[in-house]
């Protein structure tokens, strides 16, 4: 079933909402053919009269427990169609009722709060949902797929047995390989421990500011639009793998990075700045960017996470004093911690992102457990 064939089945005003959101089917309908097929199937489900039956509501709640979005964990027309179809249902629910379907409630409230959805469907009023007093939600990951056991090749009965001398000579090699594997695992475990363990040495909000006070994490842009009231600002939804869903982030990058180069990008976010109101939209994080050493006129680009990084990964500074330190829950604006640390943020000759201690000139690369973050093209750039 195609996107167009599924959309015509929707009732008004859900149909108008989906058409406006996708700009007549030109956006948010899936990149790969597999995703497009799945998006169309979800839209078809949204058009069914029993979409709000008890069985379907419970099924949706289960489906969304490990996910933020329905298809490939990326915002699509499928999410908007289901939101529109469920709007009359959620409009009638009381807190005890929507608390009983926590994953679906979180999903519904997140979709209705997206600027790109609000601007597409004026017929859909905001449903007030008391998320703050909701019971804690435990989101379990989908069970990993079982790997097929490799079958060992059968040896013909008349095949000659390998010589004992060969076995003896192979034994030391096998032992060396096992030792090498153990050492490799030990190193990988140590690196992962450095990346994940952040509870033993929490940063303290006193004394001189240190970079480990800053909470850096990997995020992914799952939705982006231009600010309705500011031509130079983007309003992004960035997934940091938090139970509360993606954060709204406002960035002044319209004049420097085309919107097509922002969509679905992995990035580094500063996650413990105090939320700030940016022309009527509250921003809950900051995108870390590299600015050319020639200034903004020379260009601005997103700091790129290492290969293998994923939303929610901790980003930290190399060095014994920083790797295991816990960032502050929120930076105190009056103490200007970020402003004090930021002048030391730069990119090295290798384009690797780093903080250079202004007093000792020691270099502390900015990294995840998978590798060092880099600027795509800039050397000697400032980071902010």
N, C-alpha and C positions, 0 to 999 in steps of 0.2 A: 504494500500500500504506500502511495506517495504522500508527501506532506499536503499537497493541495487536495487530494482525495479525502484525507482525514479531516482537514479543516472545515470542509463544507458540511460535515456532519454536526459540527458544534452549534449549540444554540446561541442566539444573540443574547447578551453582549459578549459572551466568551469568545466567539468567533472574531469580533471586532478587536478585542484585546490582543489576541494572538497575532492577527494580521498586522496590527500597528506595532506590536513588539518586534516582530520579525521583519518589519518594513517590506511587507508583501512577499514574505518567504525568501528574502535575500540574506538574512542573518539568523543566527541561533537555531539552525535546523540540523546541525550536525556536520562535522567535517568529512569523516569517512562514510562510505555507503552503509556500513553496518550501523553507525550511529544514527544516520538519517532514517533508516528503517525502524530503529527502536523509538526514535522521537515520534514518528508517525503512529506507531502502535500505542504509545502513551496518549497521544491526542485522541486516537480512536476510543481508548478507554474513558477518557474524560467526557466523550460525547454520549456514553451509554447512560441510560436512565437509572441504572442501579449503581452508579459510581459511589454513592454515599450509603450503600447498604452496609450493615454491620460487618459482614465478611470482608468486603472490599476496604473498608476503613481500617480494619485490623491488619489486613494484608499490606496496605500502604505504610502503616506504622512500622511494621516489621521490616519492610523493604528499606525504609529511610533511616533505620537505627544506625547503620554504619556509614551512611552517606549524607552529603549536603545537598546534592542534586540527583536527579533520577537517571540521567544518561551520561556515562563516562565521567561522573562527578564534575560536570561542567554545566553552567547555566544554559538552558535551552528552552525552546518553545514547549517542550513536554512539561517542564515545571510550571510555566505560566498557564498552560491549559488546565492542568490539574488544580492549580490555585484558583482559577476562575470558576471551575466546576464545583469546588468545595466552598466557595465564598458564602452561598446561602446557608449551607450546613453549619459552618463555623459561626455565622452571625447569630445563631440561636443557642449555641452552647454556653453553659455556665462553667466556671473554673473547675469544679470537680470532674466535669465531663471531659474537658480538653486536657486536664492533667492525666487522665487515664490513657491518653494516646500521645505521650510526650514527644516522640520523634516527629510525628505528623504535625503536631502543634508548632514545634520549633521550625519545621520546614515552612508551614503556612505563614507564620509571622515573619520569617526571613524574606520570603518572596514578596509579601505585600509591602515590605519596607524598602525594597530596591527602587532607587529613583527611576530607572529605566522602565520598571513595571508601573509605577505610579503615574508616570507621564503618558503611558500607553492606554490606560483604562480609567477614564474619569468616572465611569459608571460604578466603579467598585470603591465603596467607602472603606476606610480603615476599620478593621475589627479590633477592638481593644482587648488585648490578651495580657493577663498579669503574669508575665514570665518571671519576674523577680521573686515571687513567692512560690514558684513551682517547685515540687520535690526535685532533688538532685537526679540528673539523668545519667545513667551508665550506658555509654555507647560502646558496644562490642564490635570488634572488627569481624568482617566476614571470614569464615573458616578457610584456611588455605587449601588449595586443591591438592589432592593426594597425587604424589608422583608415582608413575608406573615403575615397578621394580624391573631393573634390567635383567634379562634372562641370560644366563651364562651359556656359552656355546657348548654343545654336546660333543664329546670326543668319540670318534668311532672306536668300536671295540678292538679293531685290528690295528689301531694307530700305535706307533711305538712310543713307549714312555720316555719322557725327557731324561737325559743323563743326570745322575746325581751330582756330578761335578758342576753342571750348569746351575742346578738348584743352589748349590753351595755358593757359587760366585754371585748369584742373584740376591742372596740373603742380605749381604751388607748393603747392597744398593737399595733394597726395599726398606731396610732399617733406616738408612740415611734419609730416604724420602719421607718416612714417617716422622723422623726428627725434624726435618725441614718444615713439614706441614704443621707440626705442633708449634714450632717457633713462629710461623706465619700467623697462626690463629692467636697466639699469645700477643703478637704485635697488634693485630687487628682489634683484639679485645681491649688492649690498652688504649688504642686510639678512640674506640667507641666509648670507653669509659670516660675518657677526657671530654668527649662530646656530650655525653648524657648526664654525667654526674655533676650536679651543681648545688648540692645541699650541704656539703661539709664546711664550706667557708663562705658564708653569706656576706655580701658587701654591706658595709655599714655606712649610714648616711651622716658621717662626720669626718673631719680631717680633710686632706686633699682629695679632690675628685680623681677617680681612677677609671679606666675604660670598662672594666668588668662590671661597673654599676649600670651600664647601658644594656638593655635587653634587646639583643638582635636575634631575629629569627627568619627562617626561609618562609616566604609566602608566595601565593600564586594569584594573579589577577583573574577572577572568574566573571567579572562584569565591569564595564567601564562606559562612561558617557561624559559629555562636556557639562560643566556646571551650568545650571539653568540661568544663573544670575552673574556669571563671571566668565568672560571669554577666554581667559588665560588658564583656567583651572579644569582639571579632570576630577570626576567623582568615581572612585574605584571601589569595587567590592573585592577584598583580598582575603583569601583562605589561608589562615595560619594553623589549620587543623585543630581548632578549638571547639569545644562542645557547644558553645553559644553561636557557632556559625561564623561566616566571614565578617570582617570588620569593614566599616565604611572609612575610606581614606581619601582625603582631598590633596591633590598634588598640582603644583604650578608648572606643569610640563607641556602644556598645549603648544607653546611656541618653539619647543625643542625636540619633542619626540612625537611623531605621527601616531594617531590612535591605533592604527593597524599594527604598529610595532609594540604596542602596549598589551594588546589582547592576549590572554592566556600565558603571559610571561611569568617565569619564576623570578623572584627578586629577593633582596634583603630588606627587611622592615625594622624600623626602630619602634618597639612595641610598648615602651613604658614612659612615653611622654604624656604629659597631662592632656586629655582631650581638648581640642580647640575648635571654636566655632569659626568656620571659614565661609563668609558670605551666606549665612543661614543654614549651612550643612556642617554638622559636627564631625570632626576628623579624629579617628581613634588610633592613628599610627602615622609614621612617616616613611616614605620610600627612600632608601639610601641610593644616592646617585653620585656619579663622578662628573665633576665640572672641569673642563679643559684648563690647563695652566695659563691659557690666554684669556680666561674669563668665560662668561656665558656666551659671548660672541663666538668663541671657539667651539661651542657645543656642550651638550649635557647628555649622558647616557646612563642607563641603569647598571648598577653593580651586578655582575653575573655570578650566580652561585656555581659551585663545582658540579661536575658530572655526577649524577646519582643522588643529588640533594632532592628533598621533597618537602612539601609544606609542613611546618611545625618543627623542622630540624633546628636545633640550637646552633647559633653562630657565636663564636668566642674568639678571644685574642690569645695567640701563642705566648707561652711564658708561664713559669711555675707560679707566679703571683696571680695569674688571671684565669688559667684554664679550668680550674675547679671552683672558681668563685661564683656565687649566685648574684644575679643582678637585683637592683632595687625593684620593688613592686611598682613604684612610680617615682619618676624624677621630680624633685622639688624645684619648681621654676625659679623660686627666689634664690636658690643656691647656684643656679646656672651651671649645673654639672656638665650637661651636653656641650654648652657653649665653651666651657673651659677645655674639654677634651678634644673637641672637633678640629681645632687648628693643626693637631698632630695627625689627622686622617689624610692619607695620601695614597698614590699608586706608585709602585717601585718601577725600576727599569724593565722588569718582567711583566708589568701591568698588574701585578698582584696588589690587592688592597691590604693596607697595613696602618697601624698606629705607630708613629715614631715619637718616643719620649723626648720632649723638648729639652729636658735637663741632661739626660744621659746619652741621648741619640740612639738608644737601643731600639731595634725594630721588632714589632710584634704583629705578625701577619694575622689577617682576619679570615677565619676558616670555619668549616664544619668538620665532622668526623670523616667526610669524604674527600676533603681537599680545601685548597685556598680559593677565596672569592677573587674575581678579577674584574678589571674594566675592559670592555671589548677592544678599545683602541687607544685609550689615553695613558700616557706616561707622565708622572709628576702632577696628576690631577688632585684636586681637593675633593673630599667626600663629605656630603651633607644631605 
